[in-house]
Amino acid sequence: MRLSLEEIPGEVRKRAKLLLLDAVGAAFASTRFDFARKALAALGAMGDGKSTVIGMSAALGLRDAALLNGILTHGLDYDDTYLPGSVHLTASCMPAVLAMAEQRASSGREALVACVVGLETGARLGLAGRGGFLRSGFQATGLLGTFSAALIAGRLLGLGLAQLEMAQGLALSLASGNMQPVLEGVWAKRLHPGWAASSGITAAFLASEGYTGPAQTYEGRFGLFPSFVRERPAASDLLAVTRELGVRWSFPEASIKLFPACHQSHAAMNAALWLHRVETFGVDDIATIHALVPEVAVPLICEPAAAKRRPGSSYAAQFSLPYALACCLARGRFGLAELEDGSYTDAGLLELADKVTYAVDPNATFPKSRSGEVVLRMKNGSSISRREEIWPEQAASQDEVVEKFTRNADLVIASDRAKRIREMILNLDEVPDIRALVEQLA
């Protein structure tokens, strides 16, 4: 793979660094939660190693460290999302880069190029799927992250083109990620991007030793798209994988989340926050709250309705539109504090969540944009509403990303250390040995 850092436009490199910074911050924030401690205990029981885990004292084997760092990055659903493909890109790419670059003592330049390769691969595969993975019951993050991680690991191993192709074929046998955990509000989905990173690394190492895999990875009879886009496989756009490759970059359109919740809720949450900020009303004045959402959002954040109105865990709270709207309207925020037990069991918030109904938005433009409309009908008979759309090109600014990282990192590490990490990531191409950064993350 001959891509050099100089061939990657400056703005593309800058966006990749911001995505890495955001992912590291999300991982730090996750270390405070029970799922992180249980995952570390389980993986540590299988043996230790030399690879770094973000924000935790233990070191694990190469693949287990990548797995746990992926769990941490995606654990709060606070990581970036590439909207056209419904895929969390960096949650697989960062753990793969970190584990491989640490093991290989790679430079920051090498790590950054490998990361860009992985991010762009995931975005283009997601774009080609046209939302079909999710409609078929699969999380694109877990599936596509495996192919991204295989190229990242292969790049840092110095594999040739034939070996990289073989690594992609092997990734097809290792890719997974089902959406059933979301319906039940359980932890398993948090595994997906880390498992993808670990599996991609496995594929690359197997390919490096001549272990063979299929050549028709994407388009074969049982390839990625025919197998995982079951509903309408013919609707997949395989040409999107290579169309204007190296000329037009897709991954910089990934949206960096400003709420730790499912991205399908964000437009409606923005509408509710606008109503809280601009309109004058008390929550006791509200008779009903009606939301219009894209059809794809319904099984994620709206149904089953009774369970969504009573989230039984922090994870269920992240995928509950009624709870999210209640927080935005009553508190004017939805942050990590809203994932605490005392918040999602708050009687006042649950009473407000009971007032939420929804309908499919006939004017939704997903996956071109995320839309959400909130209509409040008051007890006095009046109503107020707000509609919001989030477009991929509306990227969070560097200041917003840095502020979010700092807020997350400061939860668990000293501010001077957080500042060092921030500066090293934002200047990653100038770091001679990635281990200097990794030392700060441990």
N, C-alpha and C positions, 0 to 999 in steps of 0.2 A: 504494500500500500504506500504510494509515493507522496501523498498529501503532505505539504510542509506548512509550518505556521504562517509563513509569509503569503501563502495562497489563500488564507482565510481572512476575509475583510476585517478591519479593526472593530467595527461595530458588532460583528458576529462573535469575535473573540470576547469582547466586553460583555455581551449578553451571556455567554457561556460561564464566565466568571461569576456573574450575578446569580445565575441559577445554582452554581456550586455553593456560593455563600448562603443562599436561602436554604438549600438542602441541609447544610451543616447546622445552621441555626435551628431548623425544625428537629434535627436529630438530638441536639442538646436539650431542647424543651421536653422531648419524649422521655428522657432518662428519669424524670420525676414520677412517672406513672407505673402502675403495677405491672402492666403488660411487658414493659421493658425489663424489669427485674426478673420476672418469670422466664422470659426468653433467654436472658443471660444465664440463669440457673440451669435451664434445660441444656443449652448448648455447652456450657462449661462442664456439665456432668459427663459429656462425651469426650472431654479432653481439652487441654489448653493448647496454646501455640504462641506464635510470635507476631501475629497481626493485630493491629490496633482497633479497638472499639471506641467510637466517639463518646466522650463524656463519662466513660466507665473505667474502672481500674483494671479489669481483667484483659488479658490478651488471648486470642483464640487462633485456631488454625485459619489458613487463608480463606477458605470458602465459608467457614462459619462466621468469621468476622464480616465478610461481605453480606452474608445473610442477616446478621444482627444489625449492621449499619443500615441495611434496607428497611428492616422493621422499624428502626428508630426514625428514619427519614419520613416514612409513610404513615407512621403510627397514629399521628394526630390529624391525618388528612389535611395537613397544612402545607403540603408540597405542591410544586407547580403542576399545571395541567395544560397539555396541548389540545385545545378544543376540537379542531377538526378530526382528531383521531381518538378523543376521549382517553388519552394516555398520559400518565404521570411519568415524564421523561427522566428527570434527574434522580428519582428515587432508586432506579436501577443503575444508572450510569455512574453516579458519584461513588457508591460502594464498590463497584467494579474497578474504577480508576484508583481509588484509595488503596484497596487491597493489592492490586497488581503493581502499582507504582511504588508502593512501600517495599514490596518483596524484591522488585527489580532495581531499587535505588534509582528510579527514573528522575529526570529533571522535570521541573515545572512545565517547560516547553513541551516535552514529550507527553506529559500527562494531559495537558490542555488540548493538544491535537487529538489524542485518543478520545478524550471526552467529547469533543466536537463531532468526531466520527460517530460515536454512539448516539448522541442526541439527535443528529440529523437522520440516522437510520431509523430510530424509533418514530420520529415525526413522520417520515415518508411512508413507512409501513402503516402507521395509523391513518394517514391521509388516504392511502390506497384502500383501506378497509371500509371507508365511508360509514363508520358507526356500526358496521355489521357484526363485529365481535361482541359488542355489548348486547345487541338485539338477540344474539344467539346464546347469551348467558355467560360469556367469558369477559374477564377484565383484560382489556388491551394491555395494561401495564405489565401484568405478569407474563403474558404471551410475548409481546414485542420486546420487552426488556431483555429477554434471553438472547435475542439476535443482536441487540445493541451491545450487550456485555461480551458476547463472543467476539465481536469485532474489536472492542476495547482491549480485551485480554490478548487477542491475536496481534493487535498492533504493538502492544508493549512487549510481547514475546518475540517480535520481529518475524512473524510468519509471512510466507510468500502468498501470492494470489491464490494458488491452488489450495493451499492449506486453509486460508481464510474462507474459501468457498466450502471446503469440507466442514469447517467449524460451523458455518451456517446450517449445513445439512444436519449436523449432530444436534444443533440447537433445536431443530424441529422436533426431535424425539424427547427433548427435555422441557419444552415450553408448557406452561400450565397457568391456571388462574381462573377459578369459577366464581360467579357472583352470588351463589347461595349464602355465603356468610353475611352479605349486606341485608338480605331478607330476614335473617335471624338475629341481627345485631351482635354478632360474635366476633372474635378477634382474628379469625383465620385470614381475612383479606389483607391484614397487615403484613403477612408473610410474603405476599406475591412479589413485590419488587426485589426484596432481598434474595428470595429463591431464584428469581431470574438472574440476578447478578452472579450468584453462586453457580447456577447451571451454565451460564455463558462462559464463566471461567473454566468449568469442567470441559465444555465443548472445545475450547481453544487448546487446552493442554492435550486432550485426546488427539485432536487434529495434528498437533505438533509432532506426535509420535507415529503418525500415519494411520491412525484409526479412522475408518472410512464412514461416511454418511452419504445420504442422497444428494444428487446434483440439482434436481428440480424441486428445490426447497419451497419456493413460494407458489409455483404454478402447477406442480405435478398433480396427478389425480387425487392423491391424499396429502397434498402440500398444505401450506399454512392457510391460504385463502379458501380453497375448496373444503377443507376440514373444519375450520373455525368460523367461517361465515356461512353457516348452514342455511339461513333463511332465504337469502338471495345472493348466492355466490357470484352470479354473473354481473351483479351490480358493482363488484369491486373494480377499482381502477388501477390495475397493476402497473400501467405506464407511469403513474404518479411516483413510483419508487425511483425512477431515473430521469423523469422529465426535468430538464434544465438543471441537472445535478452539477453542483459547483458554480452555478450562475445565480440561481435563486435559492436562498436558504430558508428552510421551513421552521426549524426549531426555535428561532428567536421570537416567534409568535406565541410561544408557551406563556400562559398567564401565571403570574406569581400570586398566590392566594393572600388575601388580607384578612380572611376568616378561617379558623380551623374547622371547616365543615365541608361537606360534599359540594363540589363546584356547581352542581345543578341548582343549589339553593341560592347562590350568591346574588343573582339579579333581583329576585324577590326580596332578599334581605336588604339590598341597597334601597329598594323602593320603601320598605318598612322603616329603614333608618331615616330616609328623607322625610317621611310622614312624621316621625318622632321629632325630628329637628325643626321642621318648618311649620307644621300644623299645630294648633292649640286644642288639645283634648286630654282627658284623663282616661286611663285604660278602663276604668269603671264605666265610662260613657259608651264603650264599644259593645254593640249587640252581636255583630258577626264580622269575621275576617275572611274574605274570599280571595284566593290566589289563582292566577292563571299561569300555568307552567307548561313547558314543552312536553310532548308525549313521552319522550325518552326518560324524563325525570320521574315519572309516576312510580314505577316500581322501586326506585332508589330512595325517594324522600317523602312519598305520599302514602304508600300502601305497604302493609295493611294499616288502615287508618287508625284503628284502635291502638295498635302498638306504637305508631308514630306519635300519638298524642301522649303516650306514657313511656318515654324512653327509659329502659331499665339499666342503662349503663352509659358511661361517657361516650362509648363508640356509637351506641344507638342514638344518642343525642346529636351526634355529628351528621346523622342521616335522617333527621326529623325536621321537615319543613314547619310543622305546627310549633315545635319547641323553638326553632330558630326565629320564627316571626314573633313569637311571644317575647323572647329576649330583646329583639330589636325594638319592638314597640314599647316595652315596659322599661328597659334599661338603657336603650340607645347604644347597645354594643353587643358583640358576640366574640368573646376572646377565650383564652384558656381557662379563665375563672368560670366560664359557663359550662365547662366540662367536668367540674367538680360535683361530687355527690349532692352536696347541699344546694346546688343550683338546679340540676335537672329533676330534683324531687320537691322543689319549692312549690307550695300549694297555689300561690298566686300566679306563677308562671303556667302551671298545669291548667288552672282554671281558664286562663287566656288561650292556651293551646286548644282547649276543647271548643273554642269558638271558630277555629280555622276549618274552612272547607276549600276545595280546589276544583278546578276544571282544566281540561287540556286547552292550551292557548291556540286558537285557530290562526293567529298571526305569527306564531313562532317561526324563527328562521334557523333553528339549530340544524346542522352544526356550524353554520356561518357565524352565528352569534348565540349568546345565552340571553334569554329574555325572561322577565318575570313581572307580573302586575299584581298589585295588592289593592283591594277595595274594602274600605272600612264602612260598615253601615252602623250608624249611631242609634242609640235608644230613642233619640228625639226624632228619628225619621230621616235625618240628613245622611249624606254619604260623601266620602272623599276617597280619592284614588291616586295612585302613582304607578307609572310603568317605567322600567329600566331595562336597558340592553347593555351587554358587555361584549365588545368586539375584540378579536384576537390582537388587533393592532394597537389596542389601548393598553400598552405595556406599563407595568409599574415602573416608576422612575428609580434611578440608582439611590436617591435619598430615601425613598420609601422602603426599598429592599434592605438598605443598611440599617434603617431604623428598626425594621422587623427583626433582622438578625441580632442586633444589639439587645433588643427586648427579650428575645428567646435565650440568647447566650448568657445574659446577665442573671437569669434564673438559677444557673448552676455553676458558673465560673466567675472569677474576678474580672472586673471591667478592663483592666490593663491587659490581661491575657486575651480577652475577647477582641480587643483592639488589635493586638498582634496578629491574631488569626485573620481578622478582616483585611488587614493590609497585605498579608501574604497571599490570600486568595485573590484579591483584586489586582495583585501584581504577580500572579502565578507564573507567567512566562519568564520572570526574572529570578525565580527560585532555583538555585543550582541543583538541589537534592530535595525531593519531595519529603524525605524523612524529617526535615526541619519543620515542616508544617505539621506532619503527623504527630510529632512529639508534643506539639501544643494542643492537639485534639484529644489526646489520651486522658 
